[in-house]
Amino acid sequence: MEKMLIKDFPAEDRPRERLIRTGAESLSNQELLAILLRTGTKDESVLELANRLIRHFEGLRFLKDASLEEMTAIKGIGTAKAVQILAAIELGRRIANLQHDTRYVIRTPQDGANYVMNDMRFLSQEHFVCLYLNIKNQVIHRQTIFIGSLNASIVHPREVFKEALRRSAASIICFHNHPSGDPSPSKEDSMCKILLEGQMSGKKWEDALSFKCTLVGEYI
């Protein structure tokens, strides 16, 4: 069976022309990636190459974290194509985080989850992240306290509170993810929360500092 190259497609069905006519949101992931790749190989169209790339990384979830070396190891993806994709991914990541360039206000647990969700949703290891807020509940600093294994992270309370004091934070919100996708708090999660809250007792800055621990998975 003879392969169809992109030039063989009717003009109205080509990704670039479809984007112009109907908007980027109407295109599939394969079509958007094909526009970035621009050309295929001598044996396959750019759409087929885009589809193979997506299948190799099992969708966008792992493609977004792919390295230059991982991409260029794929037949048909040279350095130029890989760099274009990596640049587009990073640009999208920065646009997604634009809302946080100004002082982000957290009024609810969902607000906090929204702040860290883009970066924590697909992490393959447990991360323990703290947000430090001022008296107006504005985020003044974000700190990754610890990166653990697939199913565990070790948290030292002193690291959490040391940064709070250094930043003169009025409150702290702590997050961690479950790479397994199960949002249910483990026994270790509950013990960690008790330990951190217990460290608050008797401290001279207790009245000036509030604490909340949140599991990101609850808001995915």
N, C-alpha and C positions, 0 to 999 in steps of 0.2 A: 504494500500500500504506500503510495507516494505521500510524503509529508508536506503539509501546507506551511509555507513560511509566512511571516506577518504581511509581506507585500502581496501575498495571494488572497488575503482576506478582503472582503468588500470594505471600502473606505469607512463606511459608517460603523463597522464592527471592530475597527482597530482601537486599542485602548486610548491612545492619545486623542483621537477624534471623538470617541465616546465621552471622554472627560470634558472636552470643550463643549460638546452638545448637551450633555445631561448632568454634568457636575461630578466632582471627585467622589462624593459620597455614594454614587450609584455604581461605582466600579468594585469588582471583587478584589480580594487581597492579591490574587494572581495577576490581575490586570494592573494594579498600582505598582507592583514590583516589576512588572514587564516594562513600564514606562521608565523606571529608574535604570534598569539593565540596558535598555535601548536596543540592543541587538542580541540575537541568539547565536547559535553555532552553525557550522555547515550542515549539521545533521538534524537540528531541531529549531523550531521557531522560538522567539523570545518568550512567548507565552508558555511553551513547553519547558523551557529552561527555568522560568519563574516557578512553575508548578513543581518541578523537580527540587528546586531549592527549598520551597516551603515544606514539601514532604520530607526532605532530608532532616530538617530541624523540627519536624512534627508540629508545624504551624508557627504562628508569630510568637508564641510564648517563649520558645527557645531561640528563635531567630534573633530576637531583640538583644540577647546576651552573647551572641556568637562573636568570636574574635576574628581578626583578619586572617589568621592562619587557618582557622576552621573553615572559613568561607572559600579561601583560595585552594583548599584541598579538594574542592568539588570541581569536577570536570566542567569546563565552560565558564568558570568564574575566575577571572584574572584579578590582578591587584586593582586595576582601574574600576572594575565593576564592584568589587568588594568595598572599596573606599567610598563609592557613591552610596551604597546601601548603609554603611556605617555612619556616614555623615547625615543621611536622612533620618536614621534611628535616633541619633543624638539630638538633632534639631527637634524632632517630635518630643523627645524627653524634656528638652528645655522649655518648649512651648507649654507642655502639660504642667510644668512647675512655675510658670510665669506668675500665677496668682499668689505665689508665696514670696515673690521678690519684695513686696511691701509687708508690713506687719500683719500677719494673719491672725484673726481673732477666733478663739475657740470657745464656743458657748455650750456645745453638747459633745458627748462621746463621738457622735457621727462626724462632727467637724474635725475632731482630732484624727479619726480614721481616714477621712478624706485627704488630710494633709500628708500622710505617709503612705497611702495605699498604692500609688503608682510605683513607688520604689520597693515596697515590701511584698506586694501580692505574689510574685513568682520567684521569690528567693528560694534557693535549694538548701540553705542552712538556716537554723534559727538565729535571728538577730534580736537583740534587746536594745531598743532605741528610746531615748528620753527627749521630750520636748520641755523646754524651760520657758515659763511664761512670766510676764510682768503683772503688776496689779490690775491692769486692764484686760487680762487674759489674752494678751498678744504674744505670739511666739517670738522670743528674742534669741533662741539658740536651739539647735538640734544636734544631738550627739549619739552616735552608735557606741554603746557602752561595752557590748560584747558580741562576738560572733561565735556561735557554737557549732554543734554537729547537726546531723539530719534531724535529730529529735531532742536536743538538749542544749541549753546555754547556761553558763555559770555566771551569776550576777553578784558582784561585791557591792553592798550598799554604800561603802565609802566612796566608790567611784561615782555613783549616782549623786550623792549629796555634795561631794567636793565641787562638781561642776556647778551645782545650784548656788553654792556660796560664792564661787568665783564670778558668776554672772549676776549675782544679787537677784536671783529669781524669787518671785512671790509664790509660785507653785510649780509642780512637776507633773507631767503626764508620761507614763511609761507604756511602751508597746512592745510586744514581741509576736512573731508569726509562728505558725505551725506549718512547715513544708508539706506535711502529710495531707493537709486540707481539712482535717478534723478540727473544728473550732472549740471543741469541748475543753475547758481548763483541766489540766492534769493535776495530780496530787502535788507535783513539784511546783506547778504554777501557783497553787494556793499557798504553799509553804513560802514561796518567794515573796508573795504579796504580804503575808504575815510578817516575814522577816524585815522587809523594807519598812512597813508601817511601824513595826516594833522599834526600829532604829530612831523613829521620830520622838518616841517617848523620852521625856526628861531633857531634851535638848533646849538650849537657851534660845534657839531661833525657831522653836516649835510654833509659836503663835504667828510667825511671819511666813511660814512655809506649809502649803497643803500638798497632798499627795494623792494620785489616782493611778491605778494600774489597769491597762486595757489590753485585751487580746484582739489583734487586728482581724483574725478570722471571723469574729462575731459580726463584722460589718462588710464582709466580702459578698 
